[in-house]
Amino acid sequence: METFNHSRVSEFVLLGLTDSPELQIFFFVMFSIFYLMTMLGNCLILLTVLSTSHLHSPMYFLLSNLSLIDICLSSFATPKMIMDFFVQHKTISFEGCISQIFFLHLFTGTEIVLLISMSFDRYIAICKPLHYSSIMSHRLCVGLVVTSWTVGFLHTMSQLAFTLYLPFCGPNVVDSFFCDLPLVIQLACIDIYFLGIFMISTSGVIALVSFLLLLTSYITVLVTIKDHSSIGSSKAFSTCTAHFIVVLMFFWPCIFIYVWPCTNFLVDKVLSVFYTIFTPFLNPLIYTLRNQEVKTAVKKKLSNQYLNLGKTIPIHPMQ
């Protein structure tokens, strides 16, 4: 924590998405709805999987953890961005800025490893169905989730270990709606161009390699499905295709921003919206709510809650 005392800058100014009052009102309404739907959708999936015994399988265990990460990923910056639409001078403290970088890389790093784990689960289920129950044990699933969070933590600490020791003594304007590593390190008072490019690109390379692993996994699964023409195979094909669409929407903004840092700030803003707001919103819709088992469980849970609510409301006879 002593590194904070060495920094002359006590806060950063966030320029946000736009300075147009009309667009700010529009974005406020739109992103408020997106955030509310994201929280409701992911919380509903999380509670449904936890409370429904027949959903206690490896696939749904991993999906519920994805919902937990999406809740976190959509909450580290979005609420502040929504509130800042009505603030003329948008600022964030130095500690708050560092915290956003920490949580961003923690949650994205964790989600990358979890998505790889989920693709591995689908690969085993489709390509090696007879060995699925023995391979995808509860112990392995817990290990995959713990590994995901561990890798995310180690990744974000490696980024912060570099950032915390930079001197920030003058410029403090961040051209975005949250603090991200490529934008913040440009404000340092020393020339770190090549070292900064190397550190930032490391995240991009990790995302790119992970995406290629996922792409190879899904191609293998789709080829296997193609060789088995049946109703079950058609359902598996539809599921894997939907999964890959979400994977693509999550990875390509990360790859673009981090493999080629210091590009157009407007493009980076738009891409940042994708993986911090849109992807957590779409994950419940594409990954889980399209699944018939989950939809049935959600409807049953909601109907039970409605019946229980009806029982708690007293009905007084007419006098």
C-alpha positions as CSV (number, residue, x, y, z in Angstrom):
1,M,0.0,0.0,0.0
2,E,3.0,2.3,0.3
3,T,3.0,2.6,-3.5
4,F,-0.2,4.7,-3.3
5,N,1.7,7.3,-1.3
6,H,4.3,7.8,-3.9
7,S,1.7,8.8,-6.5
8,R,0.9,12.5,-6.8
9,V,-2.4,11.9,-8.6
10,S,-5.1,11.3,-6.1
11,E,-7.9,10.8,-8.6
12,F,-8.6,10.2,-12.3
13,V,-11.1,11.9,-14.5
14,L,-13.3,9.5,-16.6
15,L,-14.6,11.0,-19.9
16,G,-17.3,8.3,-20.2
17,L,-19.0,7.1,-23.4
18,T,-20.2,10.5,-24.6
19,D,-20.7,14.1,-23.6
20,S,-24.0,14.5,-25.4
21,P,-26.9,15.1,-22.9
22,E,-29.4,13.3,-25.2
23,L,-27.2,10.3,-25.7
24,Q,-26.4,10.2,-21.9
25,I,-30.1,9.9,-21.1
26,F,-30.5,7.2,-23.8
27,F,-27.5,5.3,-22.5
28,F,-28.7,5.7,-18.9
29,V,-32.1,4.0,-19.7
30,M,-30.6,1.4,-22.0
31,F,-27.7,0.3,-19.7
32,S,-29.9,0.4,-16.6
33,I,-32.3,-2.1,-18.3
34,F,-29.4,-4.2,-19.5
35,Y,-27.8,-4.3,-16.0
36,L,-31.1,-5.1,-14.2
37,M,-31.8,-7.9,-16.7
38,T,-28.3,-9.2,-16.4
39,M,-28.5,-9.4,-12.6
40,L,-32.0,-10.9,-12.6
41,G,-31.1,-13.5,-15.3
42,N,-27.9,-14.6,-13.7
43,C,-29.2,-14.6,-10.2
44,L,-32.2,-16.7,-11.3
45,I,-30.0,-19.2,-13.0
46,L,-27.7,-19.4,-10.0
47,L,-30.6,-20.0,-7.5
48,T,-32.3,-22.4,-9.9
49,V,-29.3,-24.6,-10.3
50,L,-28.5,-24.6,-6.6
51,S,-32.0,-25.5,-5.5
52,T,-32.9,-28.1,-8.2
53,S,-31.4,-31.5,-7.5
54,H,-31.6,-32.9,-11.1
55,L,-29.5,-29.9,-12.3
56,H,-26.6,-30.9,-10.0
57,S,-24.5,-32.1,-12.9
58,P,-21.1,-31.0,-14.2
59,M,-22.5,-28.9,-17.0
60,Y,-24.9,-26.9,-14.8
61,F,-22.3,-26.6,-12.0
62,L,-20.0,-24.9,-14.5
63,L,-22.8,-22.8,-15.9
64,S,-23.9,-21.6,-12.4
65,N,-20.3,-20.5,-11.8
66,L,-20.3,-18.7,-15.1
67,S,-23.4,-16.8,-13.9
68,L,-21.6,-15.9,-10.7
69,I,-18.7,-14.5,-12.7
70,D,-21.0,-12.6,-15.0
71,I,-22.7,-11.0,-12.0
72,C,-19.3,-9.8,-10.8
73,L,-18.1,-8.8,-14.3
74,S,-21.2,-6.7,-14.9
75,S,-20.9,-5.0,-11.5
76,F,-17.3,-3.8,-11.2
77,A,-17.9,-0.8,-13.4
78,T,-21.4,-0.6,-14.8
79,P,-23.2,0.8,-11.8
80,K,-20.7,3.7,-11.6
81,M,-21.0,4.3,-15.3
82,I,-24.8,4.5,-15.0
83,M,-24.6,6.9,-12.1
84,D,-22.0,9.0,-13.9
85,F,-24.4,9.8,-16.7
86,F,-25.8,12.5,-14.4
87,V,-22.5,13.8,-13.1
88,Q,-20.8,16.6,-14.9
89,H,-17.3,16.0,-13.5
90,K,-16.8,12.2,-13.5
91,T,-13.9,11.2,-11.2
92,I,-12.6,8.1,-9.6
93,S,-10.0,7.9,-6.8
94,F,-6.6,6.4,-7.5
95,E,-7.4,3.4,-5.2
96,G,-10.8,3.0,-7.0
97,C,-9.1,3.0,-10.4
98,I,-6.6,0.3,-9.3
99,S,-9.5,-1.7,-7.9
100,Q,-11.3,-1.6,-11.2
101,I,-8.2,-2.9,-13.0
102,F,-7.8,-5.6,-10.4
103,F,-11.4,-6.8,-10.7
104,L,-11.5,-6.5,-14.5
105,H,-8.5,-8.8,-15.0
106,L,-9.6,-11.1,-12.1
107,F,-13.1,-11.7,-13.6
108,T,-12.1,-11.8,-17.2
109,G,-9.1,-14.1,-16.5
110,T,-11.4,-16.4,-14.4
111,E,-14.1,-16.5,-17.1
112,I,-11.5,-17.3,-19.8
113,V,-10.4,-20.4,-17.9
114,L,-14.0,-21.3,-17.0
115,L,-15.0,-21.1,-20.7
116,I,-12.2,-23.5,-21.6
117,S,-13.4,-25.8,-18.8
118,M,-16.9,-25.7,-20.2
119,S,-15.7,-26.6,-23.7
120,F,-13.8,-29.5,-22.2
121,D,-17.0,-30.7,-20.5
122,R,-18.9,-30.6,-23.8
123,Y,-16.0,-32.3,-25.6
124,I,-16.1,-35.2,-23.1
125,A,-19.9,-35.4,-23.2
126,I,-20.1,-35.6,-27.0
127,C,-16.8,-37.2,-28.0
128,K,-16.4,-39.6,-25.1
129,P,-19.9,-40.1,-23.7
130,L,-19.2,-43.6,-22.1
131,H,-16.4,-42.1,-20.0
132,Y,-18.2,-38.8,-19.1
133,S,-19.3,-39.7,-15.6
134,S,-16.0,-41.1,-14.6
135,I,-14.0,-38.2,-16.1
136,M,-16.2,-35.3,-15.1
137,S,-16.4,-36.1,-11.4
138,H,-17.5,-33.6,-8.8
139,R,-13.9,-33.3,-7.6
140,L,-12.7,-32.4,-11.1
141,C,-15.4,-29.8,-11.5
142,V,-14.5,-28.2,-8.2
143,G,-10.9,-28.3,-9.2
144,L,-11.6,-26.6,-12.6
145,V,-13.5,-23.8,-10.8
146,V,-10.8,-23.3,-8.2
147,T,-8.2,-23.3,-11.0
148,S,-10.2,-20.7,-12.9
149,W,-10.2,-18.3,-9.9
150,T,-6.6,-19.0,-9.1
151,V,-5.4,-18.3,-12.7
152,G,-7.6,-15.1,-12.7
153,F,-6.0,-13.9,-9.4
154,L,-2.5,-14.6,-10.5
155,H,-3.1,-12.9,-13.8
156,T,-4.5,-9.7,-12.3
157,M,-1.7,-9.6,-9.6
158,S,0.9,-9.8,-12.4
159,Q,-0.7,-6.8,-14.1
160,L,-1.0,-4.8,-10.8
161,A,2.6,-5.6,-9.8
162,F,3.6,-3.7,-12.9
163,T,1.1,-0.8,-12.6
164,L,1.4,0.0,-8.9
165,Y,5.0,1.0,-9.1
166,L,4.5,3.5,-12.0
167,P,4.7,7.2,-11.0
168,F,1.5,9.1,-11.8
169,C,2.3,12.8,-11.3
170,G,0.4,14.8,-13.9
171,P,-2.1,13.7,-16.6
172,N,-5.1,12.0,-15.1
173,V,-7.8,11.9,-17.8
174,V,-8.9,8.4,-18.8
175,D,-10.8,8.4,-22.1
176,S,-13.3,5.6,-21.1
177,F,-16.1,4.8,-18.6
178,F,-13.8,2.8,-16.4
179,C,-10.1,2.3,-15.7
180,D,-8.4,-0.2,-17.9
181,L,-4.7,-1.0,-18.1
182,P,-3.9,0.2,-21.6
183,L,-5.4,3.7,-20.8
184,V,-4.0,4.1,-17.3
185,I,-0.4,3.3,-18.0
186,Q,-0.3,5.9,-20.7
187,L,-0.7,8.5,-18.0
188,A,2.5,7.5,-16.2
189,C,5.3,10.1,-16.0
190,I,8.0,7.9,-17.4
191,D,8.5,6.5,-20.9
192,I,7.3,2.9,-20.6
193,Y,6.2,2.4,-24.2
194,F,7.9,-0.9,-25.0
195,L,7.5,-2.4,-21.6
196,G,3.9,-1.3,-21.5
197,I,3.2,-2.7,-24.9
198,F,4.7,-6.0,-23.8
199,M,2.7,-6.2,-20.5
200,I,-0.6,-5.3,-22.2
201,S,0.0,-7.6,-25.1
202,T,0.5,-10.5,-22.7
203,S,-3.1,-10.3,-21.9
204,G,-4.0,-10.2,-25.6
205,V,-1.8,-13.3,-26.3
206,I,-3.4,-15.2,-23.4
207,A,-6.9,-14.3,-24.8
208,L,-5.8,-15.3,-28.3
209,V,-4.3,-18.6,-27.4
210,S,-7.3,-19.4,-25.2
211,F,-9.7,-18.5,-28.1
212,L,-7.7,-20.8,-30.5
213,L,-8.0,-23.7,-27.9
214,L,-11.7,-23.1,-27.7
215,L,-12.0,-22.9,-31.4
216,T,-10.2,-26.2,-31.9
217,S,-12.4,-27.8,-29.2
218,Y,-15.6,-26.7,-30.7
219,I,-14.5,-27.7,-34.3
220,T,-13.7,-31.2,-33.0
221,V,-17.1,-31.4,-31.3
222,L,-19.0,-30.1,-34.3
223,V,-17.2,-32.6,-36.6
224,T,-18.1,-35.4,-34.2
225,I,-21.7,-34.3,-34.1
226,K,-21.8,-34.1,-37.9
227,D,-21.0,-37.8,-38.1
228,H,-24.0,-38.7,-35.9
229,S,-27.2,-37.6,-37.5
230,S,-29.9,-37.8,-34.9
231,I,-32.2,-35.5,-32.9
232,G,-29.8,-35.5,-30.0
233,S,-26.9,-34.6,-32.3
234,S,-29.0,-31.7,-33.8
235,K,-29.7,-30.4,-30.2
236,A,-26.0,-30.7,-29.4
237,F,-25.0,-28.9,-32.6
238,S,-27.4,-26.0,-31.7
239,T,-26.1,-25.8,-28.2
240,C,-22.4,-25.8,-29.3
241,T,-23.1,-23.2,-32.0
242,A,-24.8,-20.9,-29.4
243,H,-21.9,-21.4,-27.0
244,F,-19.4,-20.5,-29.6
245,I,-21.3,-17.3,-30.5
246,V,-21.0,-16.1,-26.9
247,V,-17.3,-17.1,-26.8
248,L,-16.7,-15.1,-29.9
249,M,-18.4,-12.0,-28.5
250,F,-16.4,-12.3,-25.3
251,F,-13.0,-12.9,-26.8
252,W,-12.7,-10.7,-29.9
253,P,-13.0,-7.4,-28.1
254,C,-10.4,-8.6,-25.6
255,I,-8.1,-9.7,-28.3
256,F,-8.5,-6.5,-30.3
257,I,-7.9,-4.2,-27.3
258,Y,-5.0,-6.1,-25.8
259,V,-3.2,-7.5,-28.8
260,W,-3.2,-4.1,-30.5
261,P,-3.1,-1.6,-27.6
262,C,-3.1,2.2,-28.1
263,T,-5.6,2.1,-31.0
264,N,-8.6,4.2,-31.5
265,F,-10.2,5.1,-28.1
266,L,-13.7,5.2,-29.6
267,V,-13.4,1.7,-30.9
268,D,-12.0,0.5,-27.6
269,K,-15.0,2.0,-25.7
270,V,-17.5,0.2,-27.9
271,L,-15.6,-3.1,-27.6
272,S,-15.3,-2.6,-23.8
273,V,-19.1,-2.4,-23.7
274,F,-19.4,-5.8,-25.3
275,Y,-17.4,-7.8,-22.8
276,T,-18.4,-5.9,-19.7
277,I,-22.2,-5.4,-20.4
278,F,-23.5,-7.3,-23.4
279,T,-21.8,-10.6,-22.9
280,P,-22.9,-11.0,-19.2
281,F,-26.4,-10.1,-20.4
282,L,-26.4,-12.7,-23.3
283,N,-24.8,-15.5,-21.4
284,P,-28.0,-16.4,-19.4
285,L,-30.1,-16.2,-22.6
286,I,-27.8,-18.3,-24.9
287,Y,-26.0,-20.7,-22.5
288,T,-28.8,-21.6,-20.1
289,L,-32.3,-20.2,-20.7
290,R,-32.4,-21.9,-24.2
291,N,-31.9,-25.2,-22.4
292,Q,-35.3,-27.0,-21.9
293,E,-34.3,-28.5,-18.6
294,V,-33.4,-25.1,-17.1
295,K,-36.5,-23.4,-18.6
296,T,-38.7,-26.0,-17.0
297,A,-36.9,-25.7,-13.6
298,V,-37.1,-21.9,-13.8
299,K,-40.9,-22.0,-14.6
300,K,-41.5,-24.5,-11.8
301,K,-39.5,-22.3,-9.3
302,L,-41.3,-19.1,-10.3
303,S,-44.7,-20.9,-10.1
304,N,-43.9,-22.2,-6.6
305,Q,-42.8,-18.8,-5.5
306,Y,-46.1,-17.4,-6.8
307,L,-48.2,-20.0,-5.0
308,N,-46.3,-19.5,-1.8
309,L,-46.8,-15.7,-2.1
310,G,-50.5,-16.3,-2.6
311,K,-50.7,-18.4,0.5
312,T,-49.1,-15.7,2.6
313,I,-51.6,-13.0,1.6
314,P,-54.6,-13.3,3.9
315,I,-58.0,-13.2,2.3
316,H,-60.6,-11.5,4.4
317,P,-64.3,-12.5,3.9
318,M,-66.7,-9.8,2.9
319,Q,-68.6,-8.4,5.8
